[in-house]
Structure formats: structure tokens, C-alpha cells
């Protein structure tokens, strides 16, 4: 009888551990960061009758790696994933590089696994855009199901 009781206790404990391991509190949310291509333009102006002419440069400057790095630094409570299909959230963050600091604009949009937009915003710095999106993501992740 004691052996049967012990086996029942072990089985119950195992079931609790297995079922509880999948709860939201026991895992970090997974976020997919979309590819970001910001644009930058630069140039120089030459003076007429001098050998130097104008030089204008521009084009796409991918910022995805910088955004992922910033998410990892500013939002340690999430896992950044490369697989969109395994993500709980999708973060679209457009970081404008190559501009004067006061003219930079960092826009973000955050979507849940159902594809619903749950937040969007705009900030002057990349770090603040990530911080704002992270706070909303974490609040949504730990909000009880019945309140969503």
C-alpha cells in the first residue's frame, strides 16, 4: 500500500511538472524582429572653378542587427528568434540612420501571435523605442488570459 501511495505521489508530481512547464510564467516570450532597411543620404558641395566636385551618397543601411542587439540589451525578459512562425510577438522597428540626432525618428509596431497590432509608437532614440515596445510586450505576456 505504501508503494502504491508513493507511486501515485510521484505520478502526480510528474504530471504537475510537465503541465506546469508550459505556462506563460515559466517561459520567456519569443519575439521576431523584422528586417529593417533605413535610408541615409549624405553629400558634399563643391565650389565652382575648383577641382573638387559634389559627392552625394545614399542608400539602404540595414539596421536589423543593431535592433536585435538593442532588444537583447534593453529587454532581457524576451528571446529574440529568427523564426517568425515560432514567435509569440513580431516587432517592426524602423530605425532611421544617417540623420542629425534631432531629426532621427524611430517608429515601432508590435503584433501578437494572432497578427493583431497591440502597440505602436515613435521615439527619438532606438533604445527608447525598444524599451517602450518591451514594456508593452511584457505586460501583455503576463496579463491573465481572461483580461485580454
ROGU-330515 format. One record per residue: residue number from 1; residue in three letters; z, y negated, x of N, C-alpha, C, O in turn. Coordinates in steps of 0.1 Angstrom, whole numbers, padded with zeros to 4 digits. Atoms other than C-alpha are relative to their C-alpha. Example, Ala and Ser with C-alpha at 12.3 -4.5 7.8 and 13.67 -1.06 7.14 Angstrom:
% ROGU-330515
{site 1 'ala' {0000 0012 0009} {0078 0045 0123} {0000 -0012 0009} {0007 -0012 0019}} {site 2 'ser' {0000 0011 -0009} {0071 0011 0137} {0008 -0011 -0008} {0009 -0022 -0003}} 
% end
This chain:
% ROGU-330515
{site 1 'unk' {0000 0012 0008} {0000 0000 0000} {0000 -0013 0009} {-0007 -0022 0006}} {site 2 'unk' {0000 0012 -0009} {0008 -0024 0028} {-0013 -0002 0007} {-0018 -0014 0008}} {site 3 'unk' {0013 0001 -0006} {-0025 -0016 0045} {-0010 -0006 -0010} {-0018 -0015 -0006}} {site 4 'unk' {0009 0005 0011} {-0044 -0023 0012} {0003 -0015 -0002} {-0007 -0023 -0004}} {site 5 'unk' {-0004 0014 0002} {-0025 -0056 0008} {-0005 -0009 0012} {-0010 -0020 0010}} {site 6 'unk' {0005 0007 -0012} {-0033 -0066 0044} {-0015 -0002 0000} {-0020 -0013 0003}} {site 7 'unk' {0015 0000 0001} {-0070 -0058 0039} {-0004 -0011 -0010} {-0014 -0018 -0008}} {site 8 'unk' {0004 0010 0011} {-0071 -0079 0007} {0003 -0014 0005} {-0006 -0023 0003}} {site 9 'unk' {-0003 0013 -0005} {-0055 -0108 0025} {-0010 -0004 0010} {-0015 -0016 0010}} {site 10 'unk' {0011 0003 -0010} {-0080 -0106 0054} {-0013 -0003 -0007} {-0020 -0012 -0002}} {site 11 'unk' {0013 0003 0007} {-0109 -0104 0030} {0000 -0013 -0007} {-0010 -0021 -0006}} {site 12 'unk' {-0001 0013 0007} {-0097 -0134 0010} {-0001 -0011 0011} {-0008 -0021 0008}} {site 13 'unk' {0000 0010 -0011} {-0091 -0154 0043} {-0015 -0001 0005} {-0019 -0012 0007}} {site 14 'unk' {0013 0000 -0005} {-0126 -0144 0055} {-0010 -0007 -0010} {-0018 -0015 -0006}} {site 15 'unk' {0008 0006 0010} {-0142 -0154 0022} {0002 -0015 0000} {-0007 -0023 -0002}} {site 16 'unk' {-0003 0015 0000} {-0124 -0188 0023} {-0006 -0007 0012} {-0011 -0018 0010}} {site 17 'unk' {0006 0007 -0012} {-0135 -0195 0058} {-0015 -0001 -0001} {-0021 -0011 0003}} {site 18 'unk' {0015 0000 0001} {-0172 -0185 0051} {-0004 -0011 -0011} {-0013 -0018 -0008}} {site 19 'unk' {0004 0009 0011} {-0173 -0205 0018} {0003 -0014 0004} {-0004 -0024 0001}} {site 20 'unk' {-0004 0014 -0004} {-0154 -0235 0032} {-0008 -0006 0011} {-0008 -0018 0013}} {site 21 'unk' {0008 0005 -0012} {-0176 -0237 0063} {-0012 -0009 -0004} {-0017 -0016 0005}} {site 22 'unk' {0011 0007 0004} {-0204 -0251 0043} {0003 -0013 -0007} {-0006 -0020 -0012}} {site 23 'unk' {-0004 0012 0007} {-0185 -0280 0027} {-0004 -0012 0008} {-0005 -0012 0020}} {site 24 'unk' {0004 0013 -0006} {-0195 -0316 0034} {0010 -0005 0010} {0006 -0011 0020}} {site 25 'unk' {-0010 0005 -0009} {-0162 -0323 0051} {0000 0007 0013} {0004 0001 0023}} {site 26 'unk' {0000 -0008 -0012} {-0168 -0296 0077} {-0012 -0002 0008} {-0013 0004 0019}} {site 27 'unk' {0012 0002 -0008} {-0202 -0307 0089} {-0004 -0015 0000} {-0001 -0022 -0009}} {site 28 'unk' {0005 0014 -0001} {-0218 -0340 0100} {-0013 -0001 -0007} {-0021 0009 -0006}} {site 29 'unk' {0013 0002 0006} {-0247 -0354 0081} {-0011 0000 0010} {-0009 -0005 0021}} {site 30 'unk' {0011 0000 -0009} {-0281 -0349 0097} {-0010 -0011 -0005} {-0013 -0012 -0017}} {site 31 'unk' {0009 0011 0003} {-0304 -0379 0099} {-0013 0001 0008} {-0013 0004 0020}} {site 32 'unk' {0013 0001 -0007} {-0341 -0381 0107} {-0004 -0014 0001} {-0004 -0022 -0008}} {site 33 'unk' {0005 0014 -0002} {-0353 -0413 0123} {-0015 0000 0001} {-0021 0007 0009}} {site 34 'unk' {0015 0000 0000} {-0389 -0421 0115} {-0006 -0007 0013} {0002 -0014 0020}} {site 35 'unk' {0007 0007 -0011} {-0414 -0432 0142} {-0001 -0014 -0003} {-0004 -0019 -0014}} {site 36 'unk' {0001 0015 0001} {-0412 -0469 0148} {-0010 -0005 0010} {-0009 -0003 0022}} {site 37 'unk' {0009 0007 -0009} {-0440 -0489 0162} {0001 -0015 -0003} {-0005 -0020 -0012}} {site 38 'unk' {-0001 0014 0001} {-0431 -0525 0167} {-0012 -0006 0008} {-0017 0000 0017}} {site 39 'unk' {0010 0007 -0007} {-0456 -0550 0178} {0005 -0012 0008} {0015 -0018 0005}} {site 40 'unk' {-0004 0012 -0008} {-0453 -0576 0206} {-0013 -0006 0005} {-0023 0000 0007}} {site 41 'unk' {0011 0008 -0006} {-0476 -0603 0218} {0005 -0009 0010} {0016 -0015 0009}} {site 42 'unk' {-0004 0009 -0011} {-0474 -0623 0250} {-0013 -0007 0005} {-0024 -0002 0002}} {site 43 'unk' {0012 0007 -0006} {-0497 -0647 0268} {0004 -0011 0009} {0016 -0015 0011}} {site 44 'unk' {-0001 0011 -0009} {-0502 -0674 0293} {-0011 -0010 -0003} {-0022 -0006 -0007}} {site 45 'unk' {0010 0010 0002} {-0520 -0706 0291} {-0004 -0006 0013} {0004 -0010 0021}} {site 46 'unk' {0006 0006 -0013} {-0543 -0718 0319} {-0004 -0014 -0002} {-0006 -0018 -0013}} {site 47 'unk' {0004 0014 0001} {-0551 -0753 0327} {-0015 -0001 0004} {-0019 0006 0014}} {site 48 'unk' {0015 0001 -0004} {-0589 -0762 0327} {-0002 -0005 0014} {0006 -0012 0020}} {site 49 'unk' {0004 0003 -0014} {-0606 -0765 0361} {0009 0006 0010} {0008 0002 0022}} {site 50 'unk' {-0008 -0007 -0010} {-0581 -0742 0378} {-0005 0015 -0001} {-0011 0019 -0011}} {site 51 'unk' {0005 -0013 -0001} {-0589 -0707 0389} {0007 0010 -0010} {0001 0020 -0013}} {site 52 'unk' {-0007 -0009 0009} {-0564 -0691 0366} {-0004 -0002 -0014} {-0004 -0014 -0018}} {site 53 'unk' {0004 0001 0014} {-0574 -0684 0330} {0012 0005 -0009} {0023 0008 -0004}} {site 54 'unk' {-0011 -0005 0009} {-0554 -0674 0300} {0001 0015 0000} {-0009 0022 0003}} {site 55 'unk' {-0003 -0015 0000} {-0539 -0639 0298} {0008 0003 -0012} {0020 -0001 -0013}} {site 56 'unk' {-0007 -0004 0012} {-0530 -0625 0264} {0002 0015 0000} {-0008 0022 0002}} {site 57 'unk' {-0003 -0015 0001} {-0513 -0591 0260} {0006 0002 -0014} {0012 -0006 -0020}} {site 58 'unk' {-0006 -0003 0013} {-0502 -0573 0229} {-0003 0014 -0003} {-0011 0021 0003}} {site 59 'unk' {0002 -0013 0005} {-0500 -0541 0211} {0013 0007 -0005} {0024 0001 -0005}} {site 60 'unk' {-0011 -0008 0005} {-0477 -0514 0197} {0010 0003 0012} {0005 0006 0023}} {site 61 'unk' {-0011 -0004 -0010} {-0444 -0508 0216} {0009 0009 -0008} {0019 0005 -0014}} {site 62 'unk' {-0008 -0010 0007} {-0429 -0476 0202} {0015 -0002 0004} {0019 -0004 0015}} {site 63 'unk' {-0014 0003 -0002} {-0392 -0481 0197} {0009 0012 -0004} {0022 0011 -0005}} {site 64 'unk' {-0008 -0011 0006} {-0381 -0447 0183} {0011 0005 0009} {0022 0008 0005}} {site 65 'unk' {-0010 -0005 -0010} {-0363 -0435 0215} {0012 -0010 0001} {0023 -0006 0001}} {site 66 'unk' {-0010 0010 0000} {-0344 -0468 0216} {0009 0001 -0012} {0021 -0001 -0012}} {site 67 'unk' {-0007 -0001 0013} {-0334 -0464 0179} {0009 0012 0000} {0020 0011 -0004}} {site 68 'unk' {-0007 -0012 0000} {-0323 -0428 0184} {0012 -0002 0009} {0024 0002 0006}} {site 69 'unk' {-0011 0003 -0009} {-0302 -0439 0214} {0011 -0008 -0006} {0023 -0005 -0005}} {site 70 'unk' {-0009 0009 0007} {-0286 -0466 0194} {0008 0007 -0011} {0020 0004 -0013}} {site 71 'unk' {-0006 -0008 0010} {-0279 -0443 0165} {0011 0009 0006} {0022 0010 0001}} {site 72 'unk' {-0010 -0008 -0006} {-0261 -0419 0188} {0012 -0007 0005} {0023 -0003 0005}} {site 73 'unk' {-0011 0008 -0005} {-0241 -0447 0203} {0009 -0006 -0011} {0021 -0006 -0010}} {site 74 'unk' {-0007 0008 0011} {-0232 -0466 0171} {0005 0009 -0012} {0013 0004 -0020}} {site 75 'unk' {-0003 -0009 0011} {-0229 -0436 0147} {0002 0014 0004} {-0005 0023 0001}} {site 76 'unk' {-0003 -0013 -0006} {-0213 -0407 0164} {0003 0011 -0011} {0004 0023 -0008}} {site 77 'unk' {-0003 -0010 0011} {-0205 -0391 0130} {-0012 0007 -0006} {-0010 0014 -0016}} {site 78 'unk' {0012 -0007 0005} {-0241 -0380 0124} {-0007 0007 0011} {-0004 0005 0023}} {site 79 'unk' {0008 -0008 -0009} {-0265 -0356 0140} {-0014 -0005 -0002} {-0019 -0005 -0013}} {site 80 'unk' {0014 0004 0001} {-0300 -0370 0147} {-0008 0012 0002} {-0007 0020 0012}} {site 81 'unk' {0009 -0012 0000} {-0326 -0343 0140} {-0014 -0005 0001} {-0018 -0015 -0004}} {site 82 'unk' {0015 0003 -0001} {-0363 -0342 0149} {-0007 0006 -0012} {-0019 0003 -0014}} {site 83 'unk' {0007 -0007 0011} {-0370 -0320 0118} {0004 -0007 -0013} {0015 -0006 -0018}} {site 84 'unk' {-0003 0007 0012} {-0373 -0341 0087} {0004 0009 -0011} {0013 0006 -0020}} {site 85 'unk' {-0003 -0009 0010} {-0371 -0310 0065} {0015 0005 0000} {0020 0010 -0010}} {site 86 'unk' {-0014 -0004 -0001} {-0336 -0302 0078} {0010 -0012 -0001} {0022 -0010 0000}} {site 87 'unk' {-0008 0012 0000} {-0323 -0338 0074} {0007 -0002 -0014} {0001 0001 -0024}} {site 88 'unk' {-0006 0005 0012} {-0298 -0350 0048} {-0004 -0014 -0004} {-0003 -0018 -0016}} {site 89 'unk' {0004 0013 0002} {-0310 -0385 0052} {-0012 -0004 0009} {-0014 0003 0019}} {site 90 'unk' {0011 0005 -0008} {-0341 -0404 0065} {0003 -0015 0002} {0005 -0022 -0007}} {site 91 'unk' {-0002 0014 -0004} {-0336 -0437 0084} {-0013 -0005 0005} {-0019 -0001 0015}} {site 92 'unk' {0012 0007 -0004} {-0366 -0460 0086} {0006 -0013 0006} {0012 -0021 -0001}} {site 93 'unk' {-0005 0012 -0006} {-0358 -0488 0111} {-0011 -0006 0008} {-0016 0000 0017}} {site 94 'unk' {0010 0007 -0008} {-0383 -0513 0123} {0006 -0010 0008} {0012 -0020 0004}} {site 95 'unk' {-0006 0009 -0011} {-0372 -0530 0155} {-0011 -0008 0006} {-0020 -0002 0012}} {site 96 'unk' {0010 0009 -0005} {-0393 -0560 0164} {0003 -0003 0015} {0013 -0011 0017}} {site 97 'unk' {-0002 0004 -0014} {-0395 -0562 0202} {-0010 -0011 0004} {-0019 -0014 -0003}} {site 98 'unk' {0009 0010 -0006} {-0411 -0588 0224} {0001 -0014 -0006} {-0008 -0022 -0003}} {site 99 'unk' {-0001 0013 0005} {-0399 -0618 0205} {0012 -0007 0006} {0020 -0001 0012}} {site 100 'unk' {-0012 0007 -0004} {-0375 -0645 0213} {0012 0004 -0008} {0010 0007 -0020}} {site 101 'unk' {-0012 -0006 0007} {-0339 -0634 0204} {0002 -0005 -0014} {0004 0003 -0023}} {site 102 'unk' {-0003 0006 0013} {-0335 -0658 0175} {-0011 0003 -0011} {-0008 0001 -0022}} {site 103 'unk' {0011 -0004 0010} {-0368 -0646 0159} {-0001 0014 -0003} {-0009 0018 -0011}} {site 104 'unk' {0001 -0014 0002} {-0362 -0609 0161} {0005 0003 -0014} {0014 -0003 -0019}} {site 105 'unk' {-0004 -0004 0013} {-0358 -0591 0128} {0000 0015 0000} {-0010 0021 0004}} {site 106 'unk' {-0001 -0015 0000} {-0346 -0555 0124} {0003 0004 -0015} {0014 0002 -0020}} {site 107 'unk' {-0001 -0005 0014} {-0352 -0540 0089} {0003 0015 0000} {-0002 0022 0008}} {site 108 'unk' {-0003 -0014 0001} {-0338 -0507 0078} {-0001 0004 -0015} {0001 -0004 -0024}} {site 109 'unk' {0000 -0006 0013} {-0342 -0484 0048} {0006 0014 0002} {0002 0021 0011}} {site 110 'unk' {-0007 -0013 -0001} {-0320 -0453 0042} {-0003 0007 -0013} {-0001 0002 -0024}} {site 111 'unk' {0003 -0008 0012} {-0331 -0425 0019} {0008 0013 0001} {0011 0018 0012}} {site 112 'unk' {-0008 -0013 0000} {-0311 -0394 0008} {-0010 0011 0000} {-0022 0009 0000}} {site 113 'unk' {0008 -0013 -0001} {-0324 -0358 0008} {-0010 0001 -0012} {-0020 0008 -0011}} {site 114 'unk' {0009 0000 0012} {-0339 -0364 -0027} {-0012 -0010 0001} {-0021 -0010 -0007}} {site 115 'unk' {0011 0010 -0002} {-0361 -0392 -0013} {0004 -0013 -0007} {-0005 -0022 -0007}} {site 116 'unk' {-0004 0012 0007} {-0341 -0419 -0032} {0005 -0010 0010} {0013 -0007 0019}} {site 117 'unk' {-0005 0011 -0009} {-0336 -0452 -0014} {0014 -0003 -0004} {0017 -0006 -0016}} {site 118 'unk' {-0013 0003 0004} {-0299 -0457 -0012} {0005 -0013 0007} {0016 -0019 0003}} {site 119 'unk' {-0004 0012 -0007} {-0298 -0488 0011} {-0012 -0006 0007} {-0021 0001 0011}} {site 120 'unk' {0010 0007 -0008} {-0320 -0514 0028} {0007 -0013 0005} {0016 -0018 -0002}} {site 121 'unk' {-0005 0013 -0005} {-0313 -0545 0048} {-0007 -0005 0012} {-0017 0001 0016}} {site 122 'unk' {0006 0007 -0011} {-0322 -0568 0076} {0011 -0007 0009} {0020 -0013 0003}} {site 123 'unk' {-0010 0007 -0009} {-0302 -0580 0107} {-0008 -0006 0012} {-0020 -0003 0014}} {site 124 'unk' {0006 0007 -0012} {-0308 -0600 0139} {0000 0010 0012} {-0008 0009 0021}} {site 125 'unk' {-0001 -0009 -0012} {-0298 -0571 0162} {-0002 0015 -0005} {0002 0019 -0016}} {site 126 'unk' {0002 -0014 0003} {-0308 -0534 0163} {0013 0007 -0002} {0015 0015 -0011}} {site 127 'unk' {-0013 -0006 0001} {-0272 -0524 0168} {0007 -0003 -0013} {0013 0006 -0019}} {site 128 'unk' {-0005 0003 0013} {-0261 -0542 0136} {-0007 0007 -0011} {-0001 0011 -0021}} {site 129 'unk' {0008 -0007 0010} {-0289 -0526 0116} {0004 0014 0000} {0006 0020 -0011}} {site 130 'unk' {-0005 -0013 -0001} {-0278 -0492 0128} {0014 0002 -0005} {0017 0011 -0013}} {site 131 'unk' {-0014 0000 0004} {-0241 -0500 0122} {0000 -0001 -0016} {0007 0007 -0022}} {site 132 'unk' {0000 0001 0014} {-0249 -0511 0086} {-0005 0012 -0007} {0001 0017 -0017}} {site 133 'unk' {0005 -0012 0006} {-0270 -0481 0078} {0009 0012 0002} {0011 0020 -0008}} {site 134 'unk' {-0010 -0010 -0003} {-0244 -0458 0094} {0012 0000 -0010} {0016 0010 -0016}} {site 135 'unk' {-0011 0002 0009} {-0216 -0472 0073} {-0003 0005 -0014} {0004 0012 -0021}} {site 136 'unk' {0005 -0004 0013} {-0236 -0467 0041} {-0002 0015 -0001} {0002 0022 -0011}} {site 137 'unk' {0003 -0014 -0001} {-0247 -0432 0051} {0013 0008 0000} {0014 0018 -0008}} {site 138 'unk' {-0013 -0007 0000} {-0211 -0420 0059} {0007 -0001 -0013} {0012 0009 -0018}} {site 139 'unk' {-0006 0002 0013} {-0198 -0435 0027} {-0006 0009 -0011} {0001 0016 -0019}} {site 140 'unk' {0008 -0008 0010} {-0225 -0417 0007} {0003 0015 0002} {0005 0022 -0007}} {site 141 'unk' {-0002 -0014 -0004} {-0219 -0384 0026} {0013 0005 -0006} {0014 0016 -0011}} {site 142 'unk' {-0013 -0005 0004} {-0182 -0382 0018} {0004 -0004 -0014} {0015 -0001 -0018}} {site 143 'unk' {-0003 0003 0014} {-0184 -0396 -0017} {-0001 0013 -0008} {-0010 0020 -0007}} {site 144 'unk' {0000 -0012 0008} {-0175 -0369 -0042} {-0012 0001 -0009} {-0017 -0009 -0013}} {site 145 'unk' {0012 -0002 0008} {-0204 -0353 -0060} {0000 -0006 -0014} {-0010 -0012 -0018}} {site 146 'unk' {0000 0006 0013} {-0193 -0364 -0094} {-0001 -0015 -0001} {-0004 -0020 -0012}} {site 147 'unk' {0002 0014 0000} {-0193 -0400 -0084} {-0013 -0005 0004} {-0016 -0017 0003}} {site 148 'unk' {0014 0004 -0004} {-0229 -0400 -0072} {-0009 -0001 -0012} {-0021 -0005 -0010}} 
% end
